[in-house]
Amino acid sequence: MTKTRFLLKILDNLESYVCRALLALFVLLLFAQIVSREVFQQSLSWSEELAVYMFVWFVFFAASYAAKLSAHNRVTFHFKWLPEKMAITMEAMADLIWIAFNCYFIYLSYDFVFNKMNLFWKSQTLGVPMKYIYLILPIAFSLMTLRIIQVNYYKLVKGIDVRDPESLELDELIESNGDDNDAQKNNNAAP
């Protein structure tokens, strides 16, 4: 595997790697806090605040990862009643609105973090400037926007249907259940 392919693989799975690392770290941190309190009767005052910030970053990176998998909650049942091309067009238009919202939010959050936020705002126990905590907002919404564009590129240009694995599994179950019901009706109708 060349260096370029390796780098592209890391970038394509960036959110997944970051989410795994953050999840492991904040669970270990909370476990250490519990052991410290119960066994040593000492509290790590900074650990809870750090765990909260790590969880917030985890949630925002996970939202971007969900956009990559096209796994965000959306109402799509009405698209089944439309012709396929119209359903694809309507979903793409909805994604354009989503992208527009994300771009506006990126602008607002960037402006807040870099222009309006007081440099002296710091977290209570860690003493870290809050600017670094809030930096997740423009980062995550930028990544999410890129992932929405990526999913639509795969779907509209390459013809690859990128969907949440759970929704694909559910569709297969519904289809197989419908096939089973049809087979049962045919068996019952036969003399």
Secondary structure, 3 states (H helix, E strand, C coil): CCHHHHHHHHHHCHHHHHHHHHHHHHHHHHHHHHHHHHHHCCCCHHHHHHHHHHHHHHHHHHHHHHHHCCCCCCCCHHHHHCCHHHHHHHHHHHHHHHHHHHHHHHHHHHHHHHHHCCCCCECCCCCCEHHHHHCHHHHHHHHHHHHHHHHHHHHHHHCCCCCCHHHHHHHHHHHHHHHHHHHHHHHHHCC
